[in-house]
């Protein structure tokens, strides 16, 4: 005979208490979820599955949230996770009951009408793109002046080998973005447009082309929405962006075109075009090539796992279009091989300590795209997998890949710094396109609801039974107009706010431009040797080099050691009196000091320029 446990009143109370909380925390929430997700299960089965679902929710979600964002594991977090699981289950149940019955399409807008609607979208995009230059008609970002100087070097030498415009008299031989510089040099040379105007205005047209590419990608279904949301992609000092004439802006356009070709009709011409574009990206902007490889690979994998021999062949050919340019570039192009080897070395190490702690994290800049676009992108991802085609699913996979790259780099220290930066920019591109899909889905759901409502009203109201009246009161058109107006209003206000709050620095103005041209004409031009200068504006030193032709020893520049800046600050704080500092670094020109108390410095005809006496 088995011994029976001694059960006291207190023990029975505790047992019932535990059972009650087991019921409240592990049975009931999971029972609700299983009832919504698996309605064919019996009640006992729902209880068993419910315990597993609740246990998984309470163990996995808080663990991941704590690891990813550092949220303390508290009771409130557990309740929030259970609530989120129930809410997600209800959302999926609602989707099955309603959304899955709604096709992901609406009447195609006539092409001439889409063109008319596209024009104001392009105009607004052009305004947002030019916004940083409204108060300053010069290139803004340090990187722009870097490219400015390299383009000018190619134009003056007519060669990819030219004198280093910044730090030394040695020649530049390894230019990893040489294709971009050659493009601008030829554009300027053939058109006769000066580099200043080119860097100011060309981004507007590149950006408009990007919006057109997004429109073509979505066609008459979600193309207008994609074009609008792509127009909201921000330009900030941290993430760069389409308002700056930098390689990544052109790379984003390339990737959209790659998506258009990959999702179009298969053929040898398509595969050849993809190969050529990848080769161009190797020369223009290798990180954009990596992002394009992910985008085309998403299409290729989707085609390969689809039924049919032609689909599998299409997937294989897209894979070959990716692999061949990469392998050829690695074998033939030494600069690209250096980048790939360096990237692999970074993957094997932890690059965060040398890079991301200097600059803000990309995740902190993510909301600059706008809450409306992000919410619609989430909805677009849902529609892409349940009602979309290969094109929409590929966009969702691309966005997820970009977010994964960012997350792995920030949280695990695994990845490549430059790809982490560019993943932030390209994630906004893919999410903007998905927001167009989400807007289509939102209007489709609203049409479904309105039609059901008007059908019920029609039973009792003559107005809705009268077809002539419905021509003037079209519920679908009014619903679409209302939703689009609300989304556009929220997005426009948010985008303008982001741009107004961005602290765009000023490294060039009319006075400095004239001073640098004076230095180039009166000091650099007549000299047979390189002239080294210094300015208290270390951020604008690259601009000074690009316009004046002087070289510098100190600048906020990718190749600069930041620890040496203390010497510069001490020099100017001492009224430029430390001649030994100038002699040590071979500096002969001091521009724009606050005050000068040094007999060895001679003021020039331009009062802001001082030259070291020989």
Buried (B, 14 or more C-beta within 10 A) or exposed (E): EEEEEEEEEEEEEEEEEEEEEEEEBBBBBBBBBBBBBBEEBEEEEBBBBBBEBBEEBBEEBBEEBBEEEEBEEEEEBBEBBBEEBBEBBBEBBEBBEEBEEBEBEBEEBEEEEBEEBBEEBBEBBBBBBBBBBEEBBBBBBBBBBBBBBBBBBBBEBEEBEBBBBBBEEEEBEEBBBBBBBBBBBEBBEEEEBEBBEBBBBBBBEBBBBBBBBBBBBBBBBBBBBBBBBBBBBBBBBBBBBBBBBBBBBBBBBBBBBBBBBBBBEBEEEBBEBBBEBBBBBBBBBBBBBBBBBBBBBBBBBBBBEEEEEEBBEBBEBBBBBBBBBBEBBBEEBEBBEEBBEEBEEBEEEEBBEEBBEEEEBBBEBBEBBBEBBBBBBBBBBBBBEBBBEBBBBBBBBBBBBBBEBBBBBBBEEBBBBBBBBBBBBBBBBBBBBBBBBBBBBBBBBBBBBBEEEBEEEBEEEEEBEEEEEBEEEEBBEEBBEEBBEEBBEBBBEBBEEBBEEBEBEEBBEEEBBEBBEBBBEBBBEEEEEBBBBBBBBBBBBBBBBBBBBBBBBBBBBEEBEEEEBEBBEEBBEEBBBBBEBBEEBEBBBBBBBEEBEBEBBEEBEBEBBBBBEE
